[in-house]
Amino acid sequence: MTGAAPGGKPVKRLSPGAGAVTTGPVRSDTAVAQAGIRSGKSRREIAVDLYGADRVAADRHPGSWMWTKVRRLVRHARAASGAGSGGADAGTS
């Protein structure tokens, strides 16, 4: 997808990856994680929101970059919202 920069030059715009569901404004990964925590979702459900069900199903290894990123996002989202380390997704992946 391309657009035009102020000088008239084409600008390449990034689009979401395959399997991503975009139903509204683009939100940061941390905002998605915070919304998931507030609604009581597990880390797996947050990962599905971020990456899509097909990608989550294909990447089952708990040490992969995706699960590492999801754990980090949940940790940062909890810290930003003032939530403790326990909760709906404690001990799940």
PyMOL commands that place a pseudoatom at each C-alpha (Angstrom):
pseudoatom trace, name=CA, resn=MET, resi=1, chain=A, elem=C, hetatm=0, pos=[0.000, 0.000, 0.000]
pseudoatom trace, name=CA, resn=THR, resi=2, chain=A, elem=C, hetatm=0, pos=[1.412, 3.396, -0.910]
pseudoatom trace, name=CA, resn=GLY, resi=3, chain=A, elem=C, hetatm=0, pos=[0.570, 7.013, -0.244]
pseudoatom trace, name=CA, resn=ALA, resi=4, chain=A, elem=C, hetatm=0, pos=[2.074, 10.368, -1.121]
pseudoatom trace, name=CA, resn=ALA, resi=5, chain=A, elem=C, hetatm=0, pos=[4.565, 12.297, 0.981]
pseudoatom trace, name=CA, resn=PRO, resi=6, chain=A, elem=C, hetatm=0, pos=[4.410, 16.121, 1.113]
pseudoatom trace, name=CA, resn=GLY, resi=7, chain=A, elem=C, hetatm=0, pos=[6.969, 16.311, -1.728]
pseudoatom trace, name=CA, resn=GLY, resi=8, chain=A, elem=C, hetatm=0, pos=[4.801, 14.101, -3.947]
pseudoatom trace, name=CA, resn=LYS, resi=9, chain=A, elem=C, hetatm=0, pos=[7.074, 11.069, -3.562]
pseudoatom trace, name=CA, resn=PRO, resi=10, chain=A, elem=C, hetatm=0, pos=[5.353, 7.705, -2.958]
pseudoatom trace, name=CA, resn=VAL, resi=11, chain=A, elem=C, hetatm=0, pos=[5.571, 6.391, 0.600]
pseudoatom trace, name=CA, resn=LYS, resi=12, chain=A, elem=C, hetatm=0, pos=[5.264, 2.717, 1.411]
pseudoatom trace, name=CA, resn=ARG, resi=13, chain=A, elem=C, hetatm=0, pos=[2.891, 2.074, 4.293]
pseudoatom trace, name=CA, resn=LEU, resi=14, chain=A, elem=C, hetatm=0, pos=[3.121, -1.002, 6.466]
pseudoatom trace, name=CA, resn=SER, resi=15, chain=A, elem=C, hetatm=0, pos=[0.106, -3.251, 6.757]
pseudoatom trace, name=CA, resn=PRO, resi=16, chain=A, elem=C, hetatm=0, pos=[-0.686, -5.812, 9.475]
pseudoatom trace, name=CA, resn=GLY, resi=17, chain=A, elem=C, hetatm=0, pos=[0.649, -9.331, 9.042]
pseudoatom trace, name=CA, resn=ALA, resi=18, chain=A, elem=C, hetatm=0, pos=[-1.397, -12.200, 7.697]
pseudoatom trace, name=CA, resn=GLY, resi=19, chain=A, elem=C, hetatm=0, pos=[-4.000, -13.381, 10.141]
pseudoatom trace, name=CA, resn=ALA, resi=20, chain=A, elem=C, hetatm=0, pos=[-4.145, -10.073, 12.012]
pseudoatom trace, name=CA, resn=VAL, resi=21, chain=A, elem=C, hetatm=0, pos=[-7.639, -8.790, 12.598]
pseudoatom trace, name=CA, resn=THR, resi=22, chain=A, elem=C, hetatm=0, pos=[-8.085, -5.045, 12.304]
pseudoatom trace, name=CA, resn=THR, resi=23, chain=A, elem=C, hetatm=0, pos=[-11.553, -3.933, 13.310]
pseudoatom trace, name=CA, resn=GLY, resi=24, chain=A, elem=C, hetatm=0, pos=[-10.798, -0.427, 14.485]
pseudoatom trace, name=CA, resn=PRO, resi=25, chain=A, elem=C, hetatm=0, pos=[-7.975, 1.996, 15.076]
pseudoatom trace, name=CA, resn=VAL, resi=26, chain=A, elem=C, hetatm=0, pos=[-4.493, 0.491, 15.308]
pseudoatom trace, name=CA, resn=ARG, resi=27, chain=A, elem=C, hetatm=0, pos=[-3.504, 0.043, 18.962]
pseudoatom trace, name=CA, resn=SER, resi=28, chain=A, elem=C, hetatm=0, pos=[-0.106, -0.516, 20.463]
pseudoatom trace, name=CA, resn=ASP, resi=29, chain=A, elem=C, hetatm=0, pos=[0.753, -4.004, 21.625]
pseudoatom trace, name=CA, resn=THR, resi=30, chain=A, elem=C, hetatm=0, pos=[0.909, -2.779, 25.222]
pseudoatom trace, name=CA, resn=ALA, resi=31, chain=A, elem=C, hetatm=0, pos=[-2.591, -1.281, 24.942]
pseudoatom trace, name=CA, resn=VAL, resi=32, chain=A, elem=C, hetatm=0, pos=[-3.895, -4.605, 23.608]
pseudoatom trace, name=CA, resn=ALA, resi=33, chain=A, elem=C, hetatm=0, pos=[-2.224, -6.412, 26.532]
pseudoatom trace, name=CA, resn=GLN, resi=34, chain=A, elem=C, hetatm=0, pos=[-3.709, -3.933, 29.035]
pseudoatom trace, name=CA, resn=ALA, resi=35, chain=A, elem=C, hetatm=0, pos=[-7.187, -4.402, 27.569]
pseudoatom trace, name=CA, resn=GLY, resi=36, chain=A, elem=C, hetatm=0, pos=[-6.733, -8.172, 27.763]
pseudoatom trace, name=CA, resn=ILE, resi=37, chain=A, elem=C, hetatm=0, pos=[-5.661, -8.017, 31.404]
pseudoatom trace, name=CA, resn=ARG, resi=38, chain=A, elem=C, hetatm=0, pos=[-8.631, -5.807, 32.291]
pseudoatom trace, name=CA, resn=SER, resi=39, chain=A, elem=C, hetatm=0, pos=[-11.011, -8.288, 30.656]
pseudoatom trace, name=CA, resn=GLY, resi=40, chain=A, elem=C, hetatm=0, pos=[-9.401, -11.285, 32.399]
pseudoatom trace, name=CA, resn=LYS, resi=41, chain=A, elem=C, hetatm=0, pos=[-7.844, -12.885, 29.317]
pseudoatom trace, name=CA, resn=SER, resi=42, chain=A, elem=C, hetatm=0, pos=[-5.005, -15.402, 29.513]
pseudoatom trace, name=CA, resn=ARG, resi=43, chain=A, elem=C, hetatm=0, pos=[-1.663, -14.753, 27.810]
pseudoatom trace, name=CA, resn=ARG, resi=44, chain=A, elem=C, hetatm=0, pos=[-2.722, -17.163, 25.046]
pseudoatom trace, name=CA, resn=GLU, resi=45, chain=A, elem=C, hetatm=0, pos=[-5.890, -15.134, 24.414]
pseudoatom trace, name=CA, resn=ILE, resi=46, chain=A, elem=C, hetatm=0, pos=[-3.850, -11.908, 24.370]
pseudoatom trace, name=CA, resn=ALA, resi=47, chain=A, elem=C, hetatm=0, pos=[-1.461, -13.528, 21.864]
pseudoatom trace, name=CA, resn=VAL, resi=48, chain=A, elem=C, hetatm=0, pos=[-4.439, -14.415, 19.633]
pseudoatom trace, name=CA, resn=ASP, resi=49, chain=A, elem=C, hetatm=0, pos=[-5.574, -10.778, 19.795]
pseudoatom trace, name=CA, resn=LEU, resi=50, chain=A, elem=C, hetatm=0, pos=[-2.091, -9.638, 18.764]
pseudoatom trace, name=CA, resn=TYR, resi=51, chain=A, elem=C, hetatm=0, pos=[-1.055, -12.230, 16.191]
pseudoatom trace, name=CA, resn=GLY, resi=52, chain=A, elem=C, hetatm=0, pos=[-4.124, -14.209, 15.139]
pseudoatom trace, name=CA, resn=ALA, resi=53, chain=A, elem=C, hetatm=0, pos=[-5.211, -17.749, 15.996]
pseudoatom trace, name=CA, resn=ASP, resi=54, chain=A, elem=C, hetatm=0, pos=[-3.328, -19.436, 13.139]
pseudoatom trace, name=CA, resn=ARG, resi=55, chain=A, elem=C, hetatm=0, pos=[0.027, -17.950, 14.129]
pseudoatom trace, name=CA, resn=VAL, resi=56, chain=A, elem=C, hetatm=0, pos=[-0.494, -18.761, 17.815]
pseudoatom trace, name=CA, resn=ALA, resi=57, chain=A, elem=C, hetatm=0, pos=[-1.412, -22.355, 16.963]
pseudoatom trace, name=CA, resn=ALA, resi=58, chain=A, elem=C, hetatm=0, pos=[1.650, -22.717, 14.742]
pseudoatom trace, name=CA, resn=ASP, resi=59, chain=A, elem=C, hetatm=0, pos=[4.076, -21.299, 17.344]
pseudoatom trace, name=CA, resn=ARG, resi=60, chain=A, elem=C, hetatm=0, pos=[3.600, -23.598, 20.329]
pseudoatom trace, name=CA, resn=HIS, resi=61, chain=A, elem=C, hetatm=0, pos=[7.148, -23.467, 21.718]
pseudoatom trace, name=CA, resn=PRO, resi=62, chain=A, elem=C, hetatm=0, pos=[7.058, -21.536, 25.034]
pseudoatom trace, name=CA, resn=GLY, resi=63, chain=A, elem=C, hetatm=0, pos=[10.570, -20.124, 24.506]
pseudoatom trace, name=CA, resn=SER, resi=64, chain=A, elem=C, hetatm=0, pos=[9.858, -18.617, 21.099]
pseudoatom trace, name=CA, resn=TRP, resi=65, chain=A, elem=C, hetatm=0, pos=[10.124, -14.906, 20.373]
pseudoatom trace, name=CA, resn=MET, resi=66, chain=A, elem=C, hetatm=0, pos=[6.327, -14.563, 20.248]
pseudoatom trace, name=CA, resn=TRP, resi=67, chain=A, elem=C, hetatm=0, pos=[5.716, -16.002, 23.728]
pseudoatom trace, name=CA, resn=THR, resi=68, chain=A, elem=C, hetatm=0, pos=[8.677, -14.085, 25.127]
pseudoatom trace, name=CA, resn=LYS, resi=69, chain=A, elem=C, hetatm=0, pos=[7.199, -10.884, 23.716]
pseudoatom trace, name=CA, resn=VAL, resi=70, chain=A, elem=C, hetatm=0, pos=[3.716, -11.675, 25.053]
pseudoatom trace, name=CA, resn=ARG, resi=71, chain=A, elem=C, hetatm=0, pos=[5.100, -12.339, 28.553]
pseudoatom trace, name=CA, resn=ARG, resi=72, chain=A, elem=C, hetatm=0, pos=[7.055, -9.058, 28.406]
pseudoatom trace, name=CA, resn=LEU, resi=73, chain=A, elem=C, hetatm=0, pos=[4.009, -7.124, 27.172]
pseudoatom trace, name=CA, resn=VAL, resi=74, chain=A, elem=C, hetatm=0, pos=[1.827, -8.526, 29.951]
pseudoatom trace, name=CA, resn=ARG, resi=75, chain=A, elem=C, hetatm=0, pos=[4.493, -7.668, 32.536]
pseudoatom trace, name=CA, resn=HIS, resi=76, chain=A, elem=C, hetatm=0, pos=[4.797, -4.093, 31.198]
pseudoatom trace, name=CA, resn=ALA, resi=77, chain=A, elem=C, hetatm=0, pos=[1.026, -3.687, 30.943]
pseudoatom trace, name=CA, resn=ARG, resi=78, chain=A, elem=C, hetatm=0, pos=[0.592, -4.824, 34.563]
pseudoatom trace, name=CA, resn=ALA, resi=79, chain=A, elem=C, hetatm=0, pos=[3.288, -2.410, 35.716]
pseudoatom trace, name=CA, resn=ALA, resi=80, chain=A, elem=C, hetatm=0, pos=[1.716, 0.467, 33.761]
pseudoatom trace, name=CA, resn=SER, resi=81, chain=A, elem=C, hetatm=0, pos=[-1.759, -0.246, 35.134]
pseudoatom trace, name=CA, resn=GLY, resi=82, chain=A, elem=C, hetatm=0, pos=[-0.597, -0.831, 38.699]
pseudoatom trace, name=CA, resn=ALA, resi=83, chain=A, elem=C, hetatm=0, pos=[-1.838, -4.439, 38.720]
pseudoatom trace, name=CA, resn=GLY, resi=84, chain=A, elem=C, hetatm=0, pos=[0.014, -7.016, 40.782]
pseudoatom trace, name=CA, resn=SER, resi=85, chain=A, elem=C, hetatm=0, pos=[1.824, -10.070, 39.446]
pseudoatom trace, name=CA, resn=GLY, resi=86, chain=A, elem=C, hetatm=0, pos=[-1.063, -12.452, 40.180]
pseudoatom trace, name=CA, resn=GLY, resi=87, chain=A, elem=C, hetatm=0, pos=[-4.296, -12.596, 38.278]
pseudoatom trace, name=CA, resn=ALA, resi=88, chain=A, elem=C, hetatm=0, pos=[-6.195, -14.454, 35.603]
pseudoatom trace, name=CA, resn=ASP, resi=89, chain=A, elem=C, hetatm=0, pos=[-3.126, -15.400, 33.586]
pseudoatom trace, name=CA, resn=ALA, resi=90, chain=A, elem=C, hetatm=0, pos=[-0.694, -16.157, 36.404]
pseudoatom trace, name=CA, resn=GLY, resi=91, chain=A, elem=C, hetatm=0, pos=[1.100, -19.384, 35.601]
pseudoatom trace, name=CA, resn=THR, resi=92, chain=A, elem=C, hetatm=0, pos=[-0.383, -19.779, 32.106]
pseudoatom trace, name=CA, resn=SER, resi=93, chain=A, elem=C, hetatm=0, pos=[1.261, -19.288, 28.752]
for i in range(1, 93): cmd.bond("trace and resi %d" % i, "trace and resi %d" % (i + 1))
show_as sticks, trace
zoom trace
